Amino acid sequence: MKKLNHRLIKQLIRIRCVEQSFLDIFSQGKLNGTVHTCIGQELSAAAFAGQIKKSDFVFSNHRCHGHFIAYTKQWKGLISELMGKENGVCGGVGSSQHLQLDNFYSNGIQGGIVPLSAGFSLANKLKKNNNIGVVYIGDGTLGEGVVYETMNFIQKNDIPLIIVCENNQYAQSTPKDSVFSGSIKGRAESFGIEFRESDTFDKDIKIMDEAKDSINWVRDNKKPIFHLVNTYRLKAHSKGDDDRDHKEIKSYEDKDILNLLLKEDPVYYNKIYNEINDEVLEYIDLATNQNELDPKLYFEQNIDNNEIKYSDFIPTSKRLITRINESFSNLIENDDVVFIGEDIVDPYGGAFKATRGLSTKRTDRVIPTTISEQLIAGISNGLALNGFIPFTEFMFGDFTALAFDQFLNHSAKVYNMYNKQVSCPVVFRTPMGGHRGYGPTHSQTLEKHFIGMDEFSIYALNRFIDPKIIYDFAYKRKHPSLIIENKVDYGKKDNFKISDEYEFLITDENLPSLLIKPKYDIPETVIITYGGNIDLIINELDEYFYECDKLVKVLVLSQIDPIPEKIIYETCNSAENVIFVEEGIEGGSVGDHYISWMSQNLKPKKYKSLSSVRTTIPSVKSLEQLALISKSKINNYLKSI
């Protein structure tokens, strides 16, 4: 076997000692959750994560401990993290699979980190800092479609990224060859990506030089590489769940580099091993007595005690789409803003022309993509983690369902998952809604499916509130936002006609709401709505009074989630009837969510959620009108109470 340098041997043994200690203390009940060790795969960690610069970055997966130690050298913080201590790299919050320190990120969701790493690397390219990155995946991750979406993107856009695929021959308990068609090499080369291959059981330890060559090639050529590392994990997938053939495991133990070193020079090996292992065990004893994170530091509470004030609404008489485009034209002047999405560059400028002119104004800040929503969201998340604020367009709101994993398991969780050390200020935006005859997959209103995600806020444009206010607000946030634009509103201006008996007010909040209410009377009924639904209501105010004998107050929200509790309380607490009107279909609707909160926090009263029929939205106009929320549905309910 080739002689290894002393420093590398110590690094490999340290990784193994730490990993073995995790298995030991897990069996002693000192670890909460799970642990996936990389025993047998240590050379892969040392070769790539251990040889890049500190200014470079690493994205890793559930089997990330070796990568983390090789890159950060902070093995003590790793031990404290898995033991749930505040001294851990993420305060014990992330534990085994969710680590963040410096430019190291890991997440247990297979595949999802790949577009994040591409976005992070794209940010480096835009900054022109010559930094590169490594993203570690397993052979099982090649079952995820977003991996291929990302391969296409990084090759087409010359992204300096190394995809290290650790082929340990098993996806948890499933042998690769039983589910895998074709070759790994063929998959990478089909996108034109440079392909390299190494082996952690090669006695000449060529992987160290081969990895260094890949690192230098990516940095020099500013293009991606797919580097396959053939390896084998000597321990179970997780803890003790191992049903592999013992003879197979033994065959790899016999050619494991550290085991071979033990046989060749047991005195030398045992001396280093015992020194490092004693150091690890000593720290574990110390960590056992460390404190866990103070709950007050994790569960933040922001209380707003400011009084809401109102002023008269003043229209501007511009179409909504024009005002959106003007907002974006101003935002793109900021060097940290990037626009990304399908068909958003000139001359097309987006399906509804919201981004028209932006790519002409700043070519490098408008990034076109393929039809791959999960990729688009993941690239955006990576850009946001590396200093940019992406404004990300999904051509139709219906398509946001394809990006749900990136919303839920990445952008929404980043802040708390990594114990508030980083944030993800991405702005997702999309046109929602029907009334244009686009049919079942282009007419849905889906925001109800995204309610309740951690640090993930949902806002809705309407034709009266200046979109610049909402987009500037989202730009200044440090957390992800989803902004809903009702596509029927795009062509409308912000003019209105209501009876002189009503006043049209705007709140002074950072994210203002609208309030339409009688000037001289106190109504018993409040209608809450948002987005394009406002026209269904304000045009009928007189009819509500004359035909339904109801005097109503209308609250038009800009913030949909989290619930803007203060304005809801102030507007609804003294009302007898509260009606929530939305275009989404019945069943677990936004209105149901609000009514649940109000019934638990406001004075007893009658609540009603009015929404579209629980059906697939038809294209034919007559059926579409019957399916979607309508004036008659609102009127009929008002007459019944």
Residue pairs with C-beta under 8 A, 6 or more apart in sequence:
1 203
1 204
1 205
1 257
1 260
1 261
1 264
2 203
2 204
2 205
4 12
4 205
4 257
4 261
8 46
8 208
9 261
9 269
9 272
10 272
10 276
11 42
11 46
11 50
11 69
11 70
12 42
12 43
12 46
12 257
12 258
13 258
13 269
13 272
13 273
13 276
14 69
14 75
14 276
14 280
15 38
15 42
15 45
15 46
15 65
15 66
15 69
15 70
16 39
16 42
16 258
17 273
17 276
17 277
17 280
18 65
18 69
18 75
18 78
18 79
18 280
19 37
19 38
19 39
19 65
19 66
19 235
20 37
20 39
21 79
21 277
21 280
21 281
21 284
22 31
22 35
22 37
22 65
22 82
22 96
23 35
23 37
23 235
23 239
25 31
25 83
25 284
26 35
26 239
30 83
30 284
30 288
31 82
31 83
31 84
31 96
32 84
32 95
33 95
33 96
34 96
34 97
34 238
34 239
35 82
35 96
35 238
35 239
36 62
36 63
36 64
36 65
36 96
36 97
36 237
36 238
37 63
37 65
37 233
37 235
38 44
38 45
38 63
38 65
38 66
38 67
38 233
39 233
39 234
39 235
40 168
40 200
40 231
40 232
40 233
40 234
40 235
40 252
40 256
41 63
41 66
41 166
41 168
41 200
41 229
41 231
41 232
41 233
42 66
42 200
42 258
43 200
43 205
43 207
43 208
43 231
43 257
44 66
44 136
44 164
44 166
44 200
44 207
44 229
44 231
45 66
45 67
45 69
45 70
46 66
46 70
46 208
47 198
47 207
47 208
47 210
47 211
47 212
47 229
48 58
48 67
48 70
48 134
48 136
48 162
48 164
48 211
48 214
48 215
48 227
49 58
49 60
49 66
49 67
49 68
49 70
49 71
49 134
49 136
50 70
50 71
51 208
51 211
51 212
51 215
52 58
52 71
52 132
52 133
52 134
52 215
53 131
54 102
54 103
55 103
55 129
55 131
56 103
56 131
56 132
56 133
56 134
57 103
57 104
57 105
57 117
57 120
57 121
57 124
57 131
57 133
57 134
57 386
58 67
58 68
58 71
58 103
58 104
58 105
58 133
58 134
58 135
58 136
59 105
59 106
59 107
59 113
59 114
59 116
59 117
59 120
59 133
59 134
59 135
59 136
60 67
60 68
60 99
60 104
60 105
60 106
60 113
60 135
60 136
61 97
61 106
61 107
61 108
61 110
61 113
61 136
61 137
61 138
61 141
62 96
62 97
62 106
62 108
62 110
63 138
63 166
63 233
64 96
64 97
64 99
64 106
64 136
65 78
65 96
67 104
67 106
67 136
68 74
68 78
68 89
68 99
68 101
68 104
68 106
69 75
69 78
71 102
71 104
72 89
72 101
72 102
72 104
74 89
74 101
75 280
76 87
76 283
76 287
77 87
77 88
77 89
77 101
78 88
78 89
78 99
79 88
79 280
79 283
79 284
79 287
80 86
80 87
80 88
80 89
80 92
80 287
80 290
81 88
81 89
81 90
81 91
81 92
81 94
81 95
81 96
81 99
82 88
82 95
82 96
83 92
83 284
83 287
83 288
83 290
84 92
84 95
84 292
85 91
85 92
85 287
85 290
85 291
85 292
85 293
86 92
86 290
86 291
86 292
86 293
86 294
87 287
87 290
88 94
89 99
89 100
89 101
90 98
90 99
90 100
90 101
90 417
90 418
90 419
90 421
91 293
91 297
91 298
91 419
92 292
92 293
93 293
93 298
93 416
93 417
93 418
93 419
94 100
94 106
94 417
94 418
94 419
97 106
97 107
97 108
98 106
98 107
98 108
98 417
98 418
99 105
99 106
99 418
100 106
100 417
100 418
100 421
100 422
101 421
103 133
105 113
105 116
105 385
105 418
106 113
107 113
107 116
107 409
107 410
107 417
109 405
109 409
109 410
110 137
110 138
110 140
110 141
110 143
110 144
111 137
111 141
111 143
111 144
111 145
111 146
111 147
112 144
112 146
112 374
112 378
112 405
112 406
112 409
112 410
113 135
113 137
114 135
114 137
114 141
114 144
114 146
114 147
114 150
114 163
114 378
115 146
115 149
115 150
115 153
115 374
115 375
115 377
115 378
115 379
115 381
115 382
115 406
116 378
116 379
116 381
116 382
116 385
116 410
117 133
117 134
117 135
117 161
117 382
118 135
118 150
118 153
118 154
118 159
118 161
118 378
118 379
118 382
119 378
119 379
119 380
119 381
119 382
119 383
119 384
119 385
119 386
119 390
120 133
120 382
120 383
120 385
120 386
121 132
121 133
121 154
121 159
121 160
121 161
121 382
122 157
122 159
122 367
122 379
122 382
122 383
123 382
123 383
123 385
123 386
123 387
123 388
124 130
124 131
124 132
124 133
124 160
124 386
125 158
125 159
125 160
125 222
126 338
126 364
126 365
126 388
127 387
130 219
131 160
132 160
132 161
132 162
132 215
132 218
132 219
133 160
133 161
133 162
134 161
134 162
134 164
135 161
135 162
135 163
135 164
136 164
136 166
137 147
137 163
137 164
137 165
137 166
138 165
138 166
138 167
138 168
138 171
139 165
139 166
139 167
139 168
139 169
139 170
139 171
139 176
139 180
139 184
140 170
140 171
140 172
140 174
140 176
141 147
141 165
142 165
142 180
142 184
142 187
143 171
143 179
145 374
146 372
146 374
146 375
146 378
148 187
148 191
149 370
149 372
149 374
149 375
150 375
150 378
151 163
151 187
151 188
151 191
151 193
151 224
151 226
152 191
152 370
152 372
153 159
153 369
153 370
153 372
153 375
153 379
154 161
154 193
154 224
155 191
155 192
155 193
155 223
155 224
157 367
158 222
158 223
158 224
159 223
159 224
160 218
160 219
160 221
160 222
160 223
160 224
161 218
161 224
161 225
162 214
162 215
162 218
162 224
162 225
162 227
163 188
163 193
163 224
163 225
163 226
163 227
164 227
164 229
165 184
165 226
165 227
165 228
165 229
166 229
166 231
167 176
167 184
167 228
167 229
167 230
167 231
168 231
168 232
168 233
169 175
169 176
169 177
169 232
170 176
170 233
170 237
170 244
171 179
172 237
172 238
173 237
173 241
173 243
173 244
184 228
185 195
185 197
185 228
188 195
188 226
188 228
189 195
193 224
193 225
193 226
194 217
194 223
194 224
194 225
194 226
195 225
195 226
195 227
195 228
196 210
196 213
196 214
196 225
196 226
196 227
196 228
197 227
197 228
197 229
197 230
198 206
198 207
198 210
198 211
198 227
198 228
198 229
198 230
199 206
199 207
199 229
199 230
199 231
200 207
200 229
200 230
200 231
200 232
200 257
201 230
201 231
201 232
201 252
201 255
201 256
201 257
203 255
203 257
203 260
205 257
207 229
210 227
211 227
214 225
214 227
217 225
218 224
218 225
232 252
234 249
234 252
234 253
234 256
235 242
236 242
242 249
253 259
258 269
261 268
261 269
262 269
262 270
293 419
298 416
298 419
300 420
304 566
308 507
308 508
308 509
308 566
308 567
308 570
309 507
309 508
310 505
310 506
310 507
310 508
310 515
311 505
311 506
311 508
312 503
312 504
312 505
312 506
313 464
313 504
313 505
313 506
313 514
315 464
315 493
315 494
315 495
315 496
316 323
316 466
316 493
316 494
317 493
317 494
317 495
318 493
318 494
319 490
319 491
319 492
319 493
320 461
320 463
320 467
320 485
320 489
320 490
320 491
320 492
320 493
320 494
321 352
321 353
321 354
321 490
321 491
323 466
323 467
323 468
324 354
324 461
324 467
324 471
324 485
324 490
325 353
325 354
325 355
325 356
325 357
326 468
327 467
327 468
327 471
327 472
328 339
328 354
328 355
328 358
328 391
328 471
329 357
329 358
329 361
330 468
331 337
331 391
331 471
331 472
331 475
332 339
332 358
332 361
332 362
332 365
332 366
334 389
334 475
336 387
336 388
336 389
337 365
337 388
337 389
337 390
337 391
337 475
338 365
338 366
338 367
338 383
338 388
338 389
338 390
338 391
339 355
339 358
339 365
339 366
339 367
339 390
339 391
339 392
339 393
340 366
340 367
340 368
340 369
340 376
340 379
340 380
340 383
340 390
340 391
340 392
340 393
341 350
341 355
341 367
341 368
341 369
341 376
341 392
341 393
341 394
341 395
342 368
342 369
342 370
342 371
342 376
342 393
342 395
343 350
343 351
343 368
343 395
344 350
344 355
344 358
344 359
344 366
344 368
344 393
345 355
345 358
345 359
345 366
345 368
346 356
346 357
346 358
346 359
346 360
349 355
349 356
349 357
349 358
349 359
350 356
350 393
350 395
351 395
351 396
351 431
352 431
352 485
352 487
352 490
354 393
354 429
354 485
355 366
355 393
358 365
358 366
359 366
367 379
369 375
369 376
369 379
373 394
373 399
373 400
373 402
373 403
374 402
374 403
374 405
374 406
376 392
376 394
376 403
377 392
377 403
377 406
377 407
377 410
377 411
377 426
377 428
378 406
378 410
379 390
380 390
380 392
380 406
380 411
380 426
380 428
381 406
381 410
381 411
381 414
381 424
381 426
381 480
383 390
383 426
384 390
384 411
384 423
384 424
384 425
384 426
384 480
385 414
385 422
385 424
389 425
389 426
389 427
389 475
390 426
390 427
391 427
391 429
391 471
392 426
392 427
392 428
392 429
393 429
393 430
394 400
394 403
394 428
394 429
394 430
395 430
395 431
396 430
396 431
396 438
396 441
396 442
397 430
397 431
397 432
397 433
397 444
397 445
397 446
397 447
397 484
398 441
398 442
398 443
398 444
398 446
399 430
400 407
400 428
400 430
400 446
400 450
400 482
401 446
401 449
403 428
404 449
404 450
407 428
407 450
407 453
407 456
407 480
407 482
408 453
410 424
411 424
411 426
411 456
411 480
412 453
412 454
412 455
412 456
412 480
413 454
413 455
414 422
414 423
414 424
414 455
415 422
415 423
415 424
415 454
415 455
415 478
415 479
416 454
416 455
423 478
423 479
424 479
424 480
425 475
425 477
425 478
425 479
425 480
426 480
426 481
427 471
427 474
427 475
427 480
427 481
427 483
428 480
428 481
428 482
428 483
429 482
429 483
429 484
429 485
430 482
430 483
430 484
430 485
431 485
431 486
431 487
431 490
432 444
432 445
432 446
432 447
432 484
432 485
432 486
432 487
432 531
432 583
433 443
433 445
433 486
433 487
433 488
433 531
433 532
433 583
434 443
434 444
434 445
434 583
434 612
434 617
434 624
434 627
434 628
435 443
435 488
435 532
435 624
435 625
435 628
436 443
436 487
436 488
437 443
437 619
437 620
437 621
437 624
438 619
439 617
439 618
439 619
440 616
440 617
440 618
440 619
443 617
443 619
443 624
444 584
444 585
444 617
445 582
445 583
445 584
445 585
445 612
446 584
447 458
447 460
447 482
447 484
447 560
447 561
447 584
447 590
448 584
448 588
448 589
448 590
448 593
450 456
450 458
450 482
450 561
451 458
451 560
451 561
451 590
451 593
452 561
452 593
455 479
455 480
456 479
456 480
456 481
456 482
456 561
457 477
457 479
457 480
457 481
457 482
457 559
457 561
457 562
458 481
458 482
458 483
458 484
458 559
458 560
458 561
459 470
459 473
459 474
459 481
459 482
459 483
459 484
459 511
459 558
459 559
459 560
460 483
460 484
460 486
460 530
460 531
460 557
460 558
460 560
461 467
461 470
461 483
461 484
461 485
461 486
461 489
461 531
461 558
462 486
462 489
462 514
462 530
462 531
462 532
462 534
462 556
462 558
463 489
463 492
463 493
463 494
463 532
463 534
464 494
464 496
464 506
464 514
464 534
464 556
465 506
465 512
465 514
465 556
465 558
467 485
469 511
469 512
470 483
470 511
470 558
471 483
473 510
473 511
474 481
474 483
484 531
484 560
486 531
486 532
486 583
488 532
489 531
489 532
492 535
496 504
496 538
497 539
498 504
498 516
498 538
498 541
499 541
499 542
501 518
501 519
501 520
502 516
502 517
502 518
502 519
502 541
503 516
503 517
503 518
503 519
504 514
504 516
505 514
505 515
505 516
505 517
506 512
506 513
506 514
506 515
507 513
507 514
507 515
507 567
509 564
509 567
511 558
511 559
511 564
512 558
513 555
513 556
513 557
513 558
513 559
513 564
513 567
514 534
514 554
514 555
514 556
515 553
515 554
515 555
515 556
515 571
516 538
516 541
516 553
516 554
516 556
517 523
517 553
517 554
518 551
518 553
521 551
522 574
523 550
523 551
523 552
523 553
523 575
524 550
524 551
524 575
524 576
524 577
525 550
525 551
525 552
525 553
525 575
525 576
525 577
525 578
525 579
525 638
525 641
526 552
526 553
526 554
526 555
526 571
526 572
526 575
526 577
526 578
526 579
527 537
527 552
527 553
527 554
527 555
527 579
527 580
527 581
527 634
528 554
528 555
528 557
528 568
528 571
528 572
528 578
528 579
528 580
528 581
528 591
528 594
529 536
529 537
529 554
529 555
529 556
529 557
529 580
529 581
529 582
530 556
530 557
530 558
530 560
530 582
531 583
532 583
533 581
533 582
533 583
533 629
534 554
534 556
536 581
536 629
536 630
536 631
536 634
537 554
537 581
537 634
538 554
539 631
540 631
540 634
540 635
541 552
541 554
543 635
544 550
544 551
544 552
544 635
544 638
545 551
547 635
547 639
548 635
548 638
548 639
550 638
550 641
552 638
553 571
553 575
555 567
555 568
555 571
555 572
557 564
557 567
560 590
561 590
561 593
563 593
563 594
563 597
565 597
565 601
568 594
568 597
568 598
568 602
569 601
569 602
572 578
572 598
572 602
573 602
573 603
574 603
575 605
576 605
576 606
577 605
577 606
577 607
577 608
577 641
578 595
578 598
578 605
578 606
578 607
578 608
579 607
579 608
579 609
579 610
579 634
579 637
579 638
580 590
580 591
580 594
580 595
580 607
580 608
580 609
580 610
581 591
581 610
581 611
581 629
581 634
582 589
582 590
582 591
582 609
582 610
582 611
582 612
582 629
583 611
583 612
583 628
583 629
584 590
584 611
584 612
585 611
585 612
585 613
585 614
585 615
586 609
586 611
586 612
586 613
586 614
587 614
589 609
589 611
591 609
591 610
591 611
592 609
594 609
595 607
595 608
595 609
598 607
599 607
606 641
608 637
608 641
610 629
610 633
610 634
610 637
611 629
612 627
612 628
612 629
613 626
613 627
613 628
615 627
617 624
617 627
617 628
618 624
618 627
